[in-house]
Amino acid sequence: MSIKTYSIERRQFLIQTLGLLGATFLTGSTTRSLSAEGEKDEEPFTHNSPVKTIIFINMQGGMSHVDTLDPKTNSVFAKIDSSLSGISVLEPFAKTAKHLKHVGIIRSTWSEDGDHNFGQYLLNTGYRMPEGMGFPDIPHFGSIFAYSKKKDYKGTYFPAYVTMGGRGGTIGNSGFLGVPYAGFHIGNLDKPINHLTPSYGKYKDERLVRRKDILTLMNEEFGLRNASPQLKRWEEMVVAAEQFRNSSELSTFDLTKESLDTQKRYGSNWQGKACLMAKRLAEKEVPFIQISIGGWDTHGNNKAQITKIMSETDQGIAALIEDLAGTGLLDQTVFFLSSEFGRTPDVGTRDGRDHHSRVWTSILGGGPFTRGFVLGESDEKGERPAKDNKAFHLRDIIASIQHASGIDTSASLTNSFGRPFPISPRNAKLMEEVITLPD
């Protein structure tokens, strides 16, 4: 397989093109109908798995494990019993605690990277920054999963990868996989696709046809003077935009289609709405959904900041896990919550915790993962894994998610420079003890 990158900036193109169509699209769109060049020559890199969707909640900034999911004596928050036998968490996750039996918990997540950029790079790609330097076009692991599902995405447009909340870095970046597998970002959950009609009112279909004809003429004239490999891609994107505008599936993005009781159960803040959107997208079997919740860089004002974040977040996460489990969607959906690192166990005099990558806690479950598993533990103070042979590097967790979701982590794809790109680092270790895949 040989997949090429495209130099056009996706957001700029879509805004300009859809302006010509009279239907200005949102930002960061992808399309089912697009396909990267050379896909037909690709070697198989998937195996059987029931997983159709991955939901990833990224606690951006470094979530303090000792104040949330790994109780220690040096936290000001109270311990809360969870539905996992013998496992307690802390009051910021009080609502989620009731539903942890449906998923699992890893209390010995670790890495070497205590820098935000390095940590987020690892969390979103499965590669440490030094390991990925040879691949400037490295894709997000969500894009790779979306790409693995490309055979299921034929016909009219619907995004294969959706992001909500924080952006930047590798979030939503499909790298050498190209436009089809990049993140479609929802900026406003109340009006996620509010620019499909002109702000000045209605228009006739004939006007849209004329605009399309003008655009086709411009492309044809451009193609006569320039041998641009991007022209076909642009034309396909216009077709995809038209398909999206006329799609019967747009109601998926409309949260008001949920009952008032359901909306109330998730919460009226954006985090609750994002979790409700994730549920609706999982019902539609969108392959990858990412919610990035920031504010965790608590060098100061630690207690108040965590209280604020989780008062707006715990309710939505709890409702999401409850609904995934209650509807059976969890059987085909992997749920993953983690951060780029944890926080130092010692608060200090300023009520703040600093970066600490030697150990933190992740939530993981769904799909073929064992329900209610507990892997690893931290030491008495929460400074390091209690046992080295039960410590799980973040790359191990990402690779295990890929393996559980049907991706052959030992396989390689060919990047835009013609180099083989290993889907997972060769030193990643799979957590096979908590994964049961069909034969």
VEXDREN-2710 file (C-alpha; in Angstrom, 1 decimal):
% VEXDREN-2710
k/r/px/py/pz
1/MET/0.0/0.0/0.0
2/SER/1.2/3.5/-0.8
3/ILE/-0.7/6.3/0.8
4/LYS/0.1/9.9/0.0
5/THR/-0.5/13.1/2.0
6/TYR/-2.3/16.1/0.6
7/SER/-0.9/19.6/1.1
8/ILE/-4.2/21.4/1.1
9/GLU/-5.4/22.4/4.6
10/ARG/-8.6/20.6/5.2
11/ARG/-10.6/23.2/7.1
12/GLN/-9.7/26.0/4.7
13/PHE/-10.7/23.9/1.7
14/LEU/-14.0/22.8/3.1
15/ILE/-15.0/26.3/4.1
16/GLN/-14.1/27.7/0.6
17/THR/-15.7/24.8/-1.4
18/LEU/-18.9/24.6/0.5
19/GLY/-19.2/28.4/0.4
20/LEU/-19.4/27.9/-3.4
21/LEU/-22.0/25.2/-2.8
22/GLY/-24.1/27.5/-0.6
23/ALA/-23.7/25.1/2.3
24/THR/-20.9/26.0/4.5
25/PHE/-19.9/22.9/6.4
26/LEU/-18.6/22.8/10.0
27/THR/-14.8/22.2/10.5
28/GLY/-12.6/19.2/10.1
29/SER/-14.8/16.9/8.0
30/THR/-14.0/13.5/6.7
31/THR/-15.9/11.3/4.3
32/ARG/-16.8/7.7/3.7
33/SER/-16.6/8.0/0.0
34/LEU/-12.9/9.0/0.0
35/SER/-10.2/6.4/-0.2
36/ALA/-6.5/6.8/0.1
37/GLU/-4.5/6.0/-3.0
38/GLY/-3.2/2.4/-3.2
39/GLU/-5.5/0.9/-0.6
40/LYS/-6.3/-2.0/-3.0
41/ASP/-2.7/-3.1/-2.7
42/GLU/-2.8/-3.3/1.1
43/GLU/-1.9/-6.4/3.0
44/PRO/-4.5/-7.5/5.6
45/PHE/-3.9/-6.1/9.0
46/THR/-7.1/-7.0/10.9
47/HIS/-8.5/-10.0/12.7
48/ASN/-11.9/-11.0/14.1
49/SER/-13.2/-8.8/16.9
50/PRO/-16.7/-7.7/18.0
51/VAL/-15.6/-4.1/18.4
52/LYS/-17.2/-1.6/16.1
53/THR/-16.5/1.6/18.2
54/ILE/-13.9/3.0/20.5
55/ILE/-14.8/5.8/22.9
56/PHE/-11.7/7.6/24.3
57/ILE/-12.0/10.1/27.1
58/ASN/-8.8/12.1/27.3
59/MET/-8.3/13.9/30.6
60/GLN/-5.9/16.5/29.2
61/GLY/-3.4/18.1/31.5
62/GLY/-2.5/15.3/33.9
63/MET/-5.3/13.9/36.1
64/SER/-4.2/13.4/39.7
65/HIS/-4.7/9.7/40.3
66/VAL/-4.4/10.0/44.1
67/ASP/-7.4/12.4/44.1
68/THR/-9.6/10.5/41.7
69/LEU/-9.2/6.7/41.1
70/ASP/-6.4/5.6/43.4
71/PRO/-7.1/6.5/47.1
72/LYS/-4.1/7.4/49.3
73/THR/-3.9/8.9/52.7
74/ASN/-2.6/12.2/51.3
75/SER/-5.8/13.1/49.4
76/VAL/-8.3/15.6/50.8
77/PHE/-11.1/13.7/49.0
78/ALA/-13.1/11.0/50.7
79/LYS/-13.0/7.3/49.6
80/ILE/-16.0/5.9/47.8
81/ASP/-16.8/2.2/47.5
82/SER/-17.1/1.1/43.8
83/SER/-19.1/-1.7/42.2
84/LEU/-15.7/-3.4/41.6
85/SER/-15.3/-5.9/44.5
86/GLY/-12.8/-4.5/47.1
87/ILE/-12.0/-1.4/45.0
88/SER/-12.5/2.1/46.2
89/VAL/-12.2/5.4/44.3
90/LEU/-12.6/9.0/45.5
91/GLU/-15.6/11.2/45.7
92/PRO/-14.9/13.1/42.4
93/PHE/-15.8/9.8/40.6
94/ALA/-18.7/8.9/43.0
95/LYS/-21.3/8.4/40.3
96/THR/-18.9/6.6/37.9
97/ALA/-17.9/4.3/40.8
98/LYS/-21.3/2.6/40.7
99/HIS/-20.7/1.4/37.2
100/LEU/-17.0/0.3/37.2
101/LYS/-18.1/-3.3/37.4
102/HIS/-18.9/-3.1/33.7
103/VAL/-15.4/-2.1/32.7
104/GLY/-12.0/-2.5/34.3
105/ILE/-9.3/-0.4/36.0
106/ILE/-5.5/-0.3/35.5
107/ARG/-3.7/1.2/38.6
108/SER/-0.2/0.9/37.3
109/THR/-0.2/2.9/34.1
110/TRP/3.2/4.5/33.5
111/SER/5.5/6.2/31.1
112/GLU/8.8/8.1/31.0
113/ASP/7.2/11.3/29.7
114/GLY/6.3/14.0/32.2
115/ASP/5.9/16.7/29.6
116/HIS/2.4/17.6/28.3
117/ASN/3.3/17.5/24.6
118/PHE/5.3/14.3/24.9
119/GLY/2.7/12.7/27.1
120/GLN/-0.2/13.6/24.8
121/TYR/1.8/12.4/21.8
122/LEU/2.2/9.0/23.5
123/LEU/-1.4/8.9/24.7
124/ASN/-2.8/9.6/21.2
125/THR/-0.4/7.6/19.0
126/GLY/0.9/4.8/21.2
127/TYR/4.4/6.0/20.4
128/ARG/6.9/8.0/22.5
129/MET/8.0/11.2/20.8
130/PRO/11.6/10.0/20.3
131/GLU/10.2/6.8/18.7
132/GLY/7.9/8.6/16.4
133/MET/10.4/11.2/15.1
134/GLY/11.1/9.1/12.1
135/PHE/7.5/9.4/11.1
136/PRO/6.5/13.0/10.8
137/ASP/3.2/11.9/9.3
138/ILE/2.2/9.6/12.2
139/PRO/-1.5/9.0/12.5
140/HIS/-3.6/9.1/15.7
141/PHE/-4.5/5.6/16.8
142/GLY/-8.1/6.5/16.3
143/SER/-7.4/7.2/12.6
144/ILE/-5.8/3.8/12.3
145/PHE/-8.9/2.1/13.8
146/ALA/-11.2/4.1/11.5
147/TYR/-9.0/3.1/8.6
148/SER/-9.4/-0.6/9.7
149/LYS/-13.2/-0.2/9.4
150/LYS/-13.1/1.4/5.9
151/LYS/-14.8/-1.7/4.3
152/ASP/-17.8/-1.0/6.5
153/TYR/-18.0/2.6/5.3
154/LYS/-19.2/2.6/1.8
155/GLY/-21.8/4.8/0.2
156/THR/-22.8/8.2/1.5
157/TYR/-20.9/10.3/3.9
158/PHE/-20.8/9.9/7.7
159/PRO/-17.7/10.6/9.8
160/ALA/-15.5/7.6/10.9
161/TYR/-13.7/9.6/13.6
162/VAL/-15.4/12.3/15.8
163/THR/-13.7/14.7/18.3
164/MET/-15.2/16.9/21.0
165/GLY/-13.5/19.2/23.5
166/GLY/-9.8/20.0/23.4
167/ARG/-7.9/19.9/20.2
168/GLY/-4.3/20.4/19.1
169/GLY/-1.3/18.1/18.8
170/THR/-2.1/14.7/17.3
171/ILE/-5.8/14.8/18.2
172/GLY/-7.8/14.2/15.1
173/ASN/-4.6/14.0/13.0
174/SER/-4.8/11.2/10.4
175/GLY/-1.2/11.6/9.3
176/PHE/-0.4/9.6/6.2
177/LEU/-3.8/8.0/6.1
178/GLY/-5.2/11.3/4.7
179/VAL/-8.4/13.2/4.8
180/PRO/-10.9/10.2/5.0
181/TYR/-9.7/9.2/8.5
182/ALA/-9.1/12.6/10.1
183/GLY/-11.2/13.8/13.0
184/PHE/-14.6/15.5/12.4
185/HIS/-14.7/18.1/15.2
186/ILE/-17.9/19.1/16.9
187/GLY/-17.4/22.5/18.4
188/ASN/-20.9/23.3/19.5
189/LEU/-22.9/20.4/20.9
190/ASP/-26.1/22.4/20.8
191/LYS/-25.6/23.2/17.1
192/PRO/-23.1/20.6/15.8
193/ILE/-23.9/21.1/12.1
194/ASN/-25.6/24.5/12.0
195/HIS/-24.1/25.8/8.8
196/LEU/-25.8/23.6/6.2
197/THR/-28.1/26.4/5.0
198/PRO/-27.3/30.0/4.3
199/SER/-27.8/32.5/7.1
200/TYR/-29.8/34.8/4.9
201/GLY/-32.6/32.3/4.2
202/LYS/-33.6/29.6/1.8
203/TYR/-32.4/29.1/-1.8
204/LYS/-33.6/27.2/-4.7
205/ASP/-32.0/23.9/-5.8
206/GLU/-31.4/25.5/-9.2
207/ARG/-29.0/28.0/-7.6
208/LEU/-27.1/25.2/-6.0
209/VAL/-26.8/23.4/-9.3
210/ARG/-25.4/26.5/-10.9
211/ARG/-22.8/26.9/-8.2
212/LYS/-21.8/23.2/-8.7
213/ASP/-21.5/23.8/-12.4
214/ILE/-19.3/26.8/-11.9
215/LEU/-17.1/24.8/-9.5
216/THR/-16.8/21.9/-12.0
217/LEU/-15.8/24.3/-14.7
218/MET/-13.1/25.9/-12.5
219/ASN/-11.7/22.5/-11.7
220/GLU/-11.7/21.4/-15.3
221/GLU/-9.9/24.6/-16.4
222/PHE/-7.4/24.1/-13.5
223/GLY/-6.8/20.5/-14.5
224/LEU/-6.0/21.5/-18.1
225/ARG/-3.2/23.8/-16.9
226/ASN/-2.0/21.8/-13.8
227/ALA/-1.2/18.2/-13.3
228/SER/-2.6/18.2/-9.8
229/PRO/-3.1/14.8/-8.0
230/GLN/-5.2/16.7/-5.5
231/LEU/-7.9/17.7/-8.0
232/LYS/-9.8/14.3/-7.8
233/ARG/-9.6/14.5/-4.0
234/TRP/-11.2/18.0/-4.0
235/GLU/-13.9/16.8/-6.3
236/GLU/-14.7/13.8/-4.1
237/MET/-14.8/16.1/-1.1
238/VAL/-17.4/18.3/-2.8
239/VAL/-19.5/15.2/-3.5
240/ALA/-19.1/14.1/0.1
241/ALA/-20.3/17.5/1.4
242/GLU/-23.4/17.3/-0.8
243/GLN/-24.1/13.8/0.5
244/PHE/-23.7/15.0/4.0
245/ARG/-26.0/17.9/3.5
246/ASN/-28.7/15.6/2.1
247/SER/-28.1/12.7/4.5
248/SER/-30.9/11.1/6.4
249/GLU/-28.5/10.4/9.2
250/LEU/-28.0/14.1/10.3
251/SER/-30.4/13.5/13.2
252/THR/-27.7/11.5/14.9
253/PHE/-26.1/14.8/15.9
254/ASP/-29.4/16.2/17.4
255/LEU/-29.3/15.7/21.1
256/THR/-32.9/16.9/21.4
257/LYS/-34.0/13.6/19.9
258/GLU/-33.2/12.1/23.3
259/SER/-35.9/12.2/26.0
260/LEU/-35.7/15.0/28.5
261/ASP/-35.1/12.4/31.2
262/THR/-32.1/11.1/29.4
263/GLN/-30.7/14.6/28.8
264/LYS/-31.1/15.4/32.5
265/ARG/-29.4/12.1/33.4
266/TYR/-26.3/13.0/31.4
267/GLY/-26.3/16.7/32.5
268/SER/-26.7/20.1/30.9
269/ASN/-23.0/21.0/30.8
270/TRP/-20.9/20.4/27.7
271/GLN/-19.2/17.3/29.2
272/GLY/-22.5/15.6/29.8
273/LYS/-23.7/16.6/26.3
274/ALA/-20.5/15.2/24.9
275/CYS/-21.0/11.9/26.6
276/LEU/-24.6/11.8/25.4
277/MET/-23.3/12.5/21.9
278/ALA/-20.8/9.7/22.2
279/LYS/-23.6/7.3/23.1
280/ARG/-25.6/8.4/20.0
281/LEU/-22.6/8.0/17.8
282/ALA/-21.8/4.6/19.2
283/GLU/-25.4/3.5/18.4
284/LYS/-24.6/4.6/14.8
285/GLU/-21.4/2.5/15.0
286/VAL/-19.1/5.4/14.3
287/PRO/-15.6/3.8/14.7
288/PHE/-13.8/6.3/16.9
289/ILE/-15.1/8.9/19.3
290/GLN/-12.8/11.1/21.4
291/ILE/-13.8/13.5/24.2
292/SER/-10.9/15.7/25.5
293/ILE/-11.5/17.3/28.9
294/GLY/-8.9/19.8/30.0
295/GLY/-8.1/21.7/33.2
296/TRP/-6.1/19.0/34.9
297/ASP/-2.8/20.8/35.2
298/THR/-3.3/21.5/38.9
299/HIS/0.0/22.9/40.0
300/GLY/-2.1/25.0/42.3
301/ASN/-5.7/25.1/43.6
302/ASN/-5.8/21.4/43.2
303/LYS/-8.9/20.5/45.3
304/ALA/-11.1/23.3/43.9
305/GLN/-10.1/22.6/40.3
306/ILE/-10.7/18.8/40.5
307/THR/-14.0/19.5/42.3
308/LYS/-15.1/21.8/39.4
309/ILE/-14.1/19.5/36.6
310/MET/-15.7/16.4/38.0
311/SER/-18.8/18.1/39.2
312/GLU/-19.4/18.7/35.5
313/THR/-18.0/15.4/34.2
314/ASP/-18.7/12.5/36.6
315/GLN/-22.5/12.5/35.8
316/GLY/-22.0/12.2/32.1
317/ILE/-19.3/9.4/32.3
318/ALA/-21.5/7.4/34.7
319/ALA/-24.5/7.7/32.4
320/LEU/-22.5/6.7/29.4
321/ILE/-21.1/3.6/30.9
322/GLU/-24.5/2.7/32.4
323/ASP/-26.2/3.0/29.0
324/LEU/-23.5/1.2/27.1
325/ALA/-23.8/-1.7/29.5
326/GLY/-27.6/-1.6/29.8
327/THR/-28.2/-1.6/26.0
328/GLY/-25.6/-4.3/25.1
329/LEU/-23.6/-1.7/23.2
330/LEU/-20.6/-2.3/25.5
331/ASP/-20.2/-5.7/23.8
332/GLN/-19.1/-3.9/20.7
333/THR/-17.7/-0.8/22.2
334/VAL/-14.3/-0.3/23.9
335/PHE/-14.4/2.4/26.6
336/PHE/-11.0/4.0/27.5
337/LEU/-10.3/6.9/30.0
338/SER/-6.8/8.1/30.7
339/SER/-4.5/11.1/30.9
340/GLU/-1.0/11.9/29.7
341/PHE/0.4/11.3/33.2
342/GLY/-0.6/11.5/36.9
343/ARG/0.3/13.9/39.6
344/THR/2.8/13.9/42.5
345/PRO/1.4/12.4/45.7
346/ASP/2.7/15.3/47.8
347/VAL/0.5/18.3/47.6
348/GLY/2.8/20.8/49.3
349/THR/1.9/24.1/50.9
350/ARG/0.3/25.6/47.8
351/ASP/-2.4/22.9/47.3
352/GLY/-0.9/21.8/44.1
353/ARG/0.5/18.7/42.5
354/ASP/3.2/18.5/39.8
355/HIS/3.7/16.2/36.8
356/HIS/4.2/12.6/37.7
357/SER/4.5/10.0/34.9
358/ARG/5.8/7.0/37.0
359/VAL/2.3/5.8/37.8
360/TRP/-1.3/6.7/37.3
361/THR/-4.7/5.1/36.8
362/SER/-6.7/4.3/33.6
363/ILE/-10.2/3.0/33.1
364/LEU/-10.6/0.4/30.2
365/GLY/-13.2/-2.1/29.2
366/GLY/-15.9/-3.2/26.8
367/GLY/-15.7/-5.4/23.7
368/PRO/-13.6/-8.5/24.4
369/PHE/-12.1/-7.1/27.6
370/THR/-13.0/-9.0/30.8
371/ARG/-15.7/-7.3/32.8
372/GLY/-14.6/-5.9/36.1
373/PHE/-10.9/-6.6/35.9
374/VAL/-8.3/-4.9/38.1
375/LEU/-4.7/-4.8/36.8
376/GLY/-1.7/-3.6/38.9
377/GLU/-1.5/-1.3/41.9
378/SER/0.6/1.6/43.0
379/ASP/2.8/1.6/46.1
380/GLU/1.7/2.9/49.4
381/LYS/2.1/6.6/48.5
382/GLY/1.1/6.3/44.9
383/GLU/4.6/7.1/43.6
384/ARG/5.3/4.0/41.5
385/PRO/3.8/0.6/40.5
386/ALA/3.9/-1.7/43.5
387/LYS/5.2/-4.6/41.3
388/ASP/7.4/-4.1/38.2
389/ASN/5.9/-7.2/36.5
390/LYS/2.4/-5.7/36.9
391/ALA/3.2/-2.3/35.5
392/PHE/1.7/-1.3/32.2
393/HIS/3.3/1.3/29.9
394/LEU/0.9/3.5/28.1
395/ARG/2.1/2.0/24.8
396/ASP/1.0/-1.4/26.1
397/ILE/-2.5/-0.2/26.8
398/ILE/-2.9/1.5/23.4
399/ALA/-1.6/-1.6/21.6
400/SER/-3.9/-3.8/23.7
401/ILE/-6.9/-1.6/22.7
402/GLN/-5.9/-2.0/19.0
403/HIS/-5.5/-5.8/19.4
404/ALA/-8.8/-6.2/21.2
405/SER/-10.5/-4.1/18.5
406/GLY/-9.3/-6.3/15.6
407/ILE/-6.0/-4.7/14.5
408/ASP/-2.9/-6.8/14.0
409/THR/-0.4/-4.8/16.0
410/SER/2.5/-6.7/14.5
411/ALA/1.6/-5.4/11.0
412/SER/2.9/-2.4/9.2
413/LEU/1.4/0.2/6.9
414/THR/3.3/2.2/4.3
415/ASN/3.5/5.9/5.0
416/SER/3.7/8.8/2.6
417/PHE/7.5/8.5/2.3
418/GLY/7.3/4.9/1.3
419/ARG/8.5/3.7/4.7
420/PRO/6.9/0.8/6.6
421/PHE/5.2/2.1/9.7
422/PRO/4.7/-0.4/12.5
423/ILE/1.1/0.0/13.8
424/SER/2.4/-0.5/17.3
425/PRO/6.0/-0.1/18.7
426/ARG/7.7/-3.4/18.6
427/ASN/8.3/-3.3/22.4
428/ALA/4.6/-2.9/23.2
429/LYS/3.3/-5.8/25.3
430/LEU/-0.3/-6.9/25.0
431/MET/-2.5/-7.4/28.1
432/GLU/-3.8/-10.7/26.8
433/GLU/-4.8/-11.9/30.2
434/VAL/-7.9/-9.6/30.1
435/ILE/-8.8/-10.0/26.4
436/THR/-10.9/-12.8/24.9
437/LEU/-11.2/-12.7/21.2
438/PRO/-13.3/-15.0/19.0
439/ASP/-11.5/-17.6/17.0
END
